[in-house]
Amino acid sequence: MRPKVSVIIPIYNAEKYLSQCIESITNQTLKDIEIILINDGSKDSSGEICKSYLSDPRVIYYEKENEGLAAARQDGIDRASGEYVGFIDSDDWAEPDMFEKMY
């Protein structure tokens, strides 16, 4: 079944904030989402942090060479299967009901 929302998180060297960001999306009140993590060539531990969330079946992780934010977002869009697409930057976080209210 198609998820209601695909949340795309482009990531580049965001280890300091990344866990808080991902947690804020995995804990959304809207559970029918897919979470697409696009690691845009990070040199820090961002990749390992992302991989620690792969036990959640809603989380999808991709690694790519660094091409910048716009390219990482486009890669996420190309892979998204949700009815709607949302974005969050890897150094931000969302209120628990953000995507439910937006949907």
N, CA, C and O atoms as a GROMACS GRO file, in nm:
protein
  412
    1MET      N    1   0.083  -0.118   0.000
    1MET     CA    2   0.000   0.000   0.000
    1MET      C    3   0.088   0.125   0.000
    1MET      O    4   0.190   0.130   0.068
    2ARG      N    5   0.049   0.221  -0.074
    2ARG     CA    6   0.123   0.346  -0.089
    2ARG      C    7   0.116   0.430   0.039
    2ARG      O    8   0.007   0.451   0.093
    3PRO      N    9   0.233   0.479   0.089
    3PRO     CA   10   0.228   0.564   0.208
    3PRO      C   11   0.164   0.699   0.177
    3PRO      O   12   0.167   0.745   0.063
    4LYS      N   13   0.108   0.760   0.278
    4LYS     CA   14   0.045   0.891   0.260
    4LYS      C   15   0.149   0.999   0.230
    4LYS      O   16   0.128   1.084   0.144
    5VAL      N   17   0.263   0.994   0.302
    5VAL     CA   18   0.365   1.098   0.286
    5VAL      C   19   0.504   1.034   0.280
    5VAL      O   20   0.536   0.946   0.360
    6SER      N   21   0.584   1.080   0.186
    6SER     CA   22   0.727   1.046   0.182
    6SER      C   23   0.802   1.166   0.239
    6SER      O   24   0.791   1.277   0.187
    7VAL      N   25   0.878   1.144   0.346
    7VAL     CA   26   0.957   1.251   0.408
    7VAL      C   27   1.102   1.230   0.365
    7VAL      O   28   1.162   1.127   0.395
    8ILE      N   29   1.156   1.328   0.296
    8ILE     CA   30   1.292   1.320   0.243
    8ILE      C   31   1.385   1.402   0.331
    8ILE      O   32   1.359   1.520   0.357
    9ILE      N   33   1.493   1.339   0.376
    9ILE     CA   34   1.593   1.407   0.458
    9ILE      C   35   1.727   1.398   0.386
    9ILE      O   36   1.792   1.294   0.390
   10PRO      N   37   1.771   1.508   0.320
   10PRO     CA   38   1.905   1.510   0.262
   10PRO      C   39   2.006   1.532   0.375
   10PRO      O   40   1.984   1.614   0.464
   11ILE      N   41   2.117   1.459   0.370
   11ILE     CA   42   2.212   1.460   0.482
   11ILE      C   43   2.352   1.486   0.432
   11ILE      O   44   2.399   1.422   0.338
   12TYR      N   45   2.419   1.581   0.496
   12TYR     CA   46   2.562   1.602   0.470
   12TYR      C   47   2.628   1.648   0.600
   12TYR      O   48   2.602   1.759   0.648
   13ASN      N   49   2.712   1.562   0.655
   13ASN     CA   50   2.789   1.593   0.777
   13ASN      C   51   2.700   1.654   0.887
   13ASN      O   52   2.726   1.764   0.935
   14ALA      N   53   2.597   1.580   0.924
   14ALA     CA   54   2.499   1.631   1.019
   14ALA      C   55   2.497   1.551   1.149
   14ALA      O   56   2.395   1.550   1.219
   15GLU      N   57   2.606   1.485   1.184
   15GLU     CA   58   2.605   1.394   1.298
   15GLU      C   59   2.558   1.460   1.427
   15GLU      O   60   2.499   1.392   1.512
   16LYS      N   61   2.581   1.587   1.444
   16LYS     CA   62   2.546   1.656   1.568
   16LYS      C   63   2.395   1.664   1.590
   16LYS      O   64   2.349   1.661   1.704
   17TYR      N   65   2.318   1.673   1.482
   17TYR     CA   66   2.174   1.694   1.491
   17TYR      C   67   2.090   1.580   1.436
   17TYR      O   68   1.969   1.576   1.457
   18LEU      N   69   2.152   1.489   1.366
   18LEU     CA   70   2.080   1.391   1.285
   18LEU      C   71   1.986   1.301   1.364
   18LEU      O   72   1.873   1.277   1.322
   19SER      N   73   2.030   1.250   1.477
   19SER     CA   74   1.945   1.162   1.556
   19SER      C   75   1.817   1.232   1.599
   19SER      O   76   1.708   1.175   1.591
   20GLN      N   77   1.828   1.356   1.644
   20GLN     CA   78   1.710   1.432   1.684
   20GLN      C   79   1.616   1.452   1.566
   20GLN      O   80   1.494   1.441   1.580
   21CYS      N   81   1.672   1.479   1.451
   21CYS     CA   82   1.593   1.497   1.330
   21CYS      C   83   1.517   1.370   1.296
   21CYS      O   84   1.395   1.373   1.278
   22ILE      N   85   1.587   1.258   1.286
   22ILE     CA   86   1.523   1.132   1.247
   22ILE      C   87   1.420   1.090   1.351
   22ILE      O   88   1.311   1.045   1.315
   23GLU      N   89   1.454   1.103   1.478
   23GLU     CA   90   1.359   1.068   1.584
   23GLU      C   91   1.231   1.150   1.571
   23GLU      O   92   1.122   1.098   1.594
   24SER      N   93   1.243   1.276   1.535
   24SER     CA   94   1.124   1.360   1.525
   24SER      C   95   1.033   1.315   1.411
   24SER      O   96   0.913   1.343   1.412
   25ILE      N   97   1.088   1.246   1.313
   25ILE     CA   98   1.007   1.195   1.202
   25ILE      C   99   0.955   1.055   1.233
   25ILE      O  100   0.839   1.025   1.204
   26THR      N  101   1.037   0.970   1.291
   26THR     CA  102   0.989   0.835   1.323
   26THR      C  103   0.880   0.840   1.430
   26THR      O  104   0.799   0.747   1.440
   27ASN      N  105   0.876   0.945   1.509
   27ASN     CA  106   0.776   0.958   1.616
   27ASN      C  107   0.656   1.043   1.577
   27ASN      O  108   0.582   1.089   1.664
   28GLN      N  109   0.636   1.065   1.450
   28GLN     CA  110   0.521   1.143   1.405
   28GLN      C  111   0.390   1.072   1.440
   28GLN      O  112   0.384   0.949   1.445
   29THR      N  113   0.286   1.150   1.466
   29THR     CA  114   0.154   1.092   1.492
   29THR      C  115   0.098   1.028   1.365
   29THR      O  116   0.020   0.933   1.374
   30LEU      N  117   0.135   1.077   1.249
   30LEU     CA  118   0.099   1.013   1.122
   30LEU      C  119   0.200   0.900   1.100
   30LEU      O  120   0.317   0.924   1.072
   31LYS      N  121   0.153   0.777   1.111
   31LYS     CA  122   0.243   0.661   1.102
   31LYS      C  123   0.259   0.611   0.959
   31LYS      O  124   0.354   0.540   0.928
   32ASP      N  125   0.165   0.647   0.870
   32ASP     CA  126   0.167   0.597   0.733
   32ASP      C  127   0.258   0.686   0.647
   32ASP      O  128   0.212   0.756   0.557
   33ILE      N  129   0.388   0.679   0.678
   33ILE     CA  130   0.488   0.758   0.607
   33ILE      C  131   0.605   0.668   0.569
   33ILE      O  132   0.625   0.561   0.626
   34GLU      N  133   0.681   0.715   0.471
   34GLU     CA  134   0.812   0.655   0.445
   34GLU      C  135   0.914   0.765   0.469
   34GLU      O  136   0.889   0.882   0.440
   35ILE      N  137   1.028   0.726   0.523
   35ILE     CA  138   1.132   0.821   0.559
   35ILE      C  139   1.254   0.788   0.474
   35ILE      O  140   1.316   0.683   0.489
   36ILE      N  141   1.286   0.879   0.384
   36ILE     CA  142   1.394   0.856   0.288
   36ILE      C  143   1.516   0.938   0.330
   36ILE      O  144   1.514   1.061   0.324
   37LEU      N  145   1.620   0.869   0.373
   37LEU     CA  146   1.744   0.932   0.415
   37LEU      C  147   1.842   0.927   0.298
   37LEU      O  148   1.878   0.819   0.252
   38ILE      N  149   1.885   1.043   0.252
   38ILE     CA  150   1.980   1.052   0.140
   38ILE      C  151   2.111   1.109   0.194
   38ILE      O  152   2.122   1.228   0.220
   39ASN      N  153   2.210   1.022   0.209
   39ASN     CA  154   2.342   1.064   0.257
   39ASN      C  155   2.423   1.114   0.137
   39ASN      O  156   2.464   1.036   0.051
   40ASP      N  157   2.444   1.243   0.133
   40ASP     CA  158   2.509   1.310   0.020
   40ASP      C  159   2.660   1.319   0.041
   40ASP      O  160   2.718   1.428   0.037
   41GLY      N  161   2.724   1.204   0.062
   41GLY     CA  162   2.870   1.199   0.071
   41GLY      C  163   2.927   1.248   0.202
   41GLY      O  164   3.037   1.303   0.203
   42SER      N  165   2.857   1.229   0.312
   42SER     CA  166   2.906   1.274   0.443
   42SER      C  167   3.040   1.211   0.477
   42SER      O  168   3.067   1.096   0.443
   43LYS      N  169   3.123   1.288   0.543
   43LYS     CA  170   3.255   1.241   0.588
   43LYS      C  171   3.257   1.210   0.737
   43LYS      O  172   3.356   1.159   0.788
   44ASP      N  173   3.147   1.240   0.807
   44ASP     CA  174   3.140   1.216   0.951
   44ASP      C  175   3.063   1.085   0.976
   44ASP      O  176   3.056   1.000   0.887
   45SER      N  177   3.007   1.069   1.093
   45SER     CA  178   2.937   0.945   1.127
   45SER      C  179   2.789   0.946   1.088
   45SER      O  180   2.712   0.863   1.138
   46SER      N  181   2.747   1.037   1.003
   46SER     CA  182   2.606   1.045   0.963
   46SER      C  183   2.555   0.913   0.905
   46SER      O  184   2.442   0.872   0.933
   47GLY      N  185   2.636   0.847   0.824
   47GLY     CA  186   2.595   0.721   0.764
   47GLY      C  187   2.565   0.614   0.868
   47GLY      O  188   2.466   0.542   0.856
   48GLU      N  189   2.650   0.604   0.968
   48GLU     CA  190   2.628   0.505   1.074
   48GLU      C  191   2.504   0.538   1.155
   48GLU      O  192   2.430   0.448   1.196
   49ILE      N  193   2.480   0.665   1.178
   49ILE     CA  194   2.359   0.706   1.250
   49ILE      C  195   2.236   0.665   1.169
   49ILE      O  196   2.142   0.609   1.224
   50CYS      N  197   2.237   0.692   1.039
   50CYS     CA  198   2.124   0.654   0.953
   50CYS      C  199   2.100   0.503   0.958
   50CYS      O  200   1.987   0.459   0.973
   51LYS      N  201   2.205   0.426   0.946
   51LYS     CA  202   2.192   0.280   0.943
   51LYS      C  203   2.131   0.227   1.073
   51LYS      O  204   2.068   0.121   1.072
   52SER      N  205   2.150   0.298   1.183
   52SER     CA  206   2.094   0.251   1.310
   52SER      C  207   1.941   0.259   1.312
   52SER      O  208   1.879   0.204   1.403
   53TYR      N  209   1.880   0.326   1.216
   53TYR     CA  210   1.734   0.338   1.209
   53TYR      C  211   1.671   0.242   1.108
   53TYR      O  212   1.549   0.243   1.090
   54LEU      N  213   1.750   0.160   1.044
   54LEU     CA  214   1.698   0.072   0.940
   54LEU      C  215   1.610  -0.042   0.994
   54LEU      O  216   1.546  -0.112   0.915
   55SER      N  217   1.606  -0.060   1.124
   55SER     CA  218   1.514  -0.161   1.179
   55SER      C  219   1.368  -0.115   1.168
   55SER      O  220   1.277  -0.197   1.179
   56ASP      N  221   1.346   0.015   1.148
   56ASP     CA  222   1.212   0.069   1.125
   56ASP      C  223   1.181   0.048   0.977
   56ASP      O  224   1.251   0.103   0.892
   57PRO      N  225   1.079  -0.031   0.944
   57PRO     CA  226   1.052  -0.062   0.803
   57PRO      C  227   1.013   0.060   0.719
   57PRO      O  228   1.011   0.051   0.596
   58ARG      N  229   0.982   0.171   0.783
   58ARG     CA  230   0.947   0.292   0.709
   58ARG      C  231   1.070   0.368   0.662
   58ARG      O  232   1.059   0.458   0.578
   59VAL      N  233   1.188   0.333   0.715
   59VAL     CA  234   1.311   0.404   0.684
   59VAL      C  235   1.381   0.341   0.565
   59VAL      O  236   1.403   0.220   0.561
   60ILE      N  237   1.417   0.425   0.469
   60ILE     CA  238   1.491   0.385   0.349
   60ILE      C  239   1.618   0.469   0.347
   60ILE      O  240   1.613   0.590   0.368
   61TYR      N  241   1.731   0.406   0.322
   61TYR     CA  242   1.860   0.476   0.327
   61TYR      C  243   1.936   0.459   0.198
   61TYR      O  244   1.948   0.349   0.144
   62TYR      N  245   1.988   0.571   0.148
   62TYR     CA  246   2.072   0.572   0.027
   62TYR      C  247   2.197   0.653   0.052
   62TYR      O  248   2.194   0.756   0.120
   63GLU      N  249   2.308   0.606  -0.004
   63GLU     CA  250   2.433   0.681  -0.002
   63GLU      C  251   2.467   0.720  -0.144
   63GLU      O  252   2.443   0.644  -0.238
   64LYS      N  253   2.522   0.839  -0.160
   64LYS     CA  254   2.562   0.887  -0.292
   64LYS      C  255   2.683   0.979  -0.276
   64LYS      O  256   2.714   1.025  -0.166
   65GLU      N  257   2.750   1.004  -0.387
   65GLU     CA  258   2.859   1.100  -0.386
   65GLU      C  259   2.800   1.240  -0.370
   65GLU      O  260   2.688   1.267  -0.412
   66ASN      N  261   2.878   1.326  -0.309
   66ASN     CA  262   2.831   1.462  -0.282
   66ASN      C  263   2.803   1.538  -0.411
   66ASN      O  264   2.891   1.557  -0.494
   67GLU      N  265   2.678   1.581  -0.424
   67GLU     CA  266   2.637   1.664  -0.537
   67GLU      C  267   2.559   1.787  -0.492
   67GLU      O  268   2.517   1.868  -0.574
   68GLY      N  269   2.541   1.800  -0.361
   68GLY     CA  270   2.471   1.918  -0.310
   68GLY      C  271   2.327   1.889  -0.272
   68GLY      O  272   2.271   1.785  -0.305
   69LEU      N  273   2.269   1.985  -0.201
   69LEU     CA  274   2.136   1.972  -0.145
   69LEU      C  275   2.028   1.948  -0.250
   69LEU      O  276   1.945   1.858  -0.234
   70ALA      N  277   2.030   2.025  -0.357
   70ALA     CA  278   1.925   2.012  -0.460
   70ALA      C  279   1.928   1.873  -0.523
   70ALA      O  280   1.822   1.813  -0.544
   71ALA      N  281   2.046   1.820  -0.552
   71ALA     CA  282   2.057   1.687  -0.612
   71ALA      C  283   2.012   1.580  -0.515
   71ALA      O  284   1.947   1.483  -0.555
   72ALA      N  285   2.045   1.595  -0.386
   72ALA     CA  286   2.001   1.497  -0.286
   72ALA      C  287   1.849   1.498  -0.273
   72ALA      O  288   1.787   1.392  -0.263
   73ARG      N  289   1.790   1.617  -0.273
   73ARG     CA  290   1.644   1.625  -0.268
   73ARG      C  291   1.580   1.560  -0.390
   73ARG      O  292   1.481   1.487  -0.379
   74GLN      N  293   1.637   1.584  -0.507
   74GLN     CA  294   1.583   1.525  -0.630
   74GLN      C  295   1.594   1.374  -0.626
   74GLN      O  296   1.503   1.304  -0.669
   75ASP      N  297   1.706   1.322  -0.574
   75ASP     CA  298   1.720   1.176  -0.561
   75ASP      C  299   1.610   1.120  -0.471
   75ASP      O  300   1.555   1.014  -0.498
   76GLY      N  301   1.578   1.193  -0.364
   76GLY     CA  302   1.471   1.150  -0.276
   76GLY      C  303   1.336   1.151  -0.347
   76GLY      O  304   1.258   1.057  -0.332
   77ILE      N  305   1.310   1.255  -0.422
   77ILE     CA  306   1.184   1.264  -0.498
   77ILE      C  307   1.174   1.147  -0.596
   77ILE      O  308   1.067   1.086  -0.610
   78ASP      N  309   1.284   1.116  -0.663
   78ASP     CA  310   1.284   1.007  -0.761
   78ASP      C  311   1.254   0.872  -0.696
   78ASP      O  312   1.203   0.782  -0.762
   79ARG      N  313   1.284   0.857  -0.568
   79ARG     CA  314   1.264   0.730  -0.498
   79ARG      C  315   1.134   0.728  -0.417
   79ARG      O  316   1.093   0.622  -0.370
   80ALA      N  317   1.069   0.841  -0.402
   80ALA     CA  318   0.950   0.852  -0.318
   80ALA      C  319   0.831   0.779  -0.379
   80ALA      O  320   0.812   0.779  -0.500
   81SER      N  321   0.752   0.717  -0.292
   81SER     CA  322   0.631   0.649  -0.339
   81SER      C  323   0.505   0.703  -0.270
   81SER      O  324   0.396   0.653  -0.293
   82GLY      N  325   0.520   0.804  -0.187
   82GLY     CA  326   0.407   0.858  -0.112
   82GLY      C  327   0.311   0.939  -0.198
   82GLY      O  328   0.345   0.984  -0.308
   83GLU      N  329   0.191   0.956  -0.146
   83GLU     CA  330   0.091   1.039  -0.211
   83GLU      C  331   0.138   1.185  -0.215
   83GLU      O  332   0.115   1.257  -0.312
   84TYR      N  333   0.206   1.226  -0.107
   84TYR     CA  334   0.264   1.359  -0.096
   84TYR      C  335   0.410   1.346  -0.057
   84TYR      O  336   0.452   1.242  -0.006
   85VAL      N  337   0.488   1.450  -0.082
   85VAL     CA  338   0.629   1.453  -0.047
   85VAL      C  339   0.654   1.570   0.046
   85VAL      O  340   0.605   1.681   0.022
   86GLY      N  341   0.729   1.545   0.152
   86GLY     CA  342   0.770   1.650   0.244
   86GLY      C  343   0.920   1.645   0.262
   86GLY      O  344   0.984   1.542   0.240
   87PHE      N  345   0.976   1.757   0.302
   87PHE     CA  346   1.122   1.766   0.325
   87PHE      C  347   1.148   1.815   0.466
   87PHE      O  348   1.070   1.891   0.523
   88ILE      N  349   1.259   1.771   0.520
   88ILE     CA  350   1.311   1.828   0.644
   88ILE      C  351   1.463   1.825   0.635
   88ILE      O  352   1.521   1.725   0.592
   89ASP      N  353   1.526   1.933   0.675
   89ASP     CA  354   1.672   1.938   0.674
   89ASP      C  355   1.726   1.857   0.790
   89ASP      O  356   1.662   1.847   0.895
   90SER      N  357   1.843   1.801   0.772
   90SER     CA  358   1.900   1.710   0.871
   90SER      C  359   1.941   1.779   1.001
   90SER      O  360   1.970   1.711   1.100
   91ASP      N  361   1.945   1.912   1.003
   91ASP     CA  362   1.976   1.983   1.128
   91ASP      C  363   1.851   2.046   1.189
   91ASP      O  364   1.861   2.131   1.278
   92ASP      N  365   1.734   2.005   1.142
   92ASP     CA  366   1.607   2.051   1.196
   92ASP      C  367   1.530   1.933   1.254
   92ASP      O  368   1.573   1.819   1.242
   93TRP      N  369   1.418   1.962   1.318
   93TRP     CA  370   1.329   1.858   1.366
   93TRP      C  371   1.188   1.910   1.356
   93TRP      O  372   1.164   2.030   1.341
   94ALA      N  373   1.093   1.818   1.365
   94ALA     CA  374   0.952   1.852   1.346
   94ALA      C  375   0.873   1.825   1.473
   94ALA      O  376   0.906   1.737   1.552
   95GLU      N  377   0.768   1.903   1.492
   95GLU     CA  378   0.674   1.876   1.600
   95GLU      C  379   0.607   1.741   1.571
   95GLU      O  380   0.593   1.704   1.455
   96PRO      N  381   0.566   1.669   1.675
   96PRO     CA  382   0.514   1.533   1.655
   96PRO      C  383   0.395   1.520   1.561
   96PRO      O  384   0.376   1.415   1.500
   97ASP      N  385   0.315   1.623   1.549
   97ASP     CA  386   0.195   1.614   1.464
   97ASP      C  387   0.206   1.695   1.336
   97ASP      O  388   0.106   1.719   1.269
   98MET      N  389   0.327   1.738   1.300
   98MET     CA  390   0.346   1.824   1.184
   98MET      C  391   0.290   1.763   1.055
   98MET      O  392   0.211   1.826   0.985
   99PHE      N  393   0.331   1.639   1.024
   99PHE     CA  394   0.289   1.580   0.898
   99PHE      C  395   0.143   1.537   0.900
   99PHE      O  396   0.078   1.537   0.795
  100GLU      N  397   0.090   1.501   1.015
  100GLU     CA  398  -0.052   1.471   1.024
  100GLU      C  399  -0.135   1.595   0.996
  100GLU      O  400  -0.233   1.588   0.922
  101LYS      N  401  -0.096   1.708   1.054
  101LYS     CA  402  -0.169   1.833   1.030
  101LYS      C  403  -0.156   1.877   0.884
  101LYS      O  404  -0.252   1.925   0.824
  102MET      N  405  -0.039   1.861   0.827
  102MET     CA  406  -0.019   1.900   0.687
  102MET      C  407  -0.098   1.808   0.594
  102MET      O  408  -0.152   1.854   0.494
  103TYR      N  409  -0.104   1.679   0.626
  103TYR     CA  410  -0.177   1.586   0.542
  103TYR      C  411  -0.326   1.618   0.544
  103TYR      O  412  -0.404   1.550   0.478
   0.00000   0.00000   0.00000
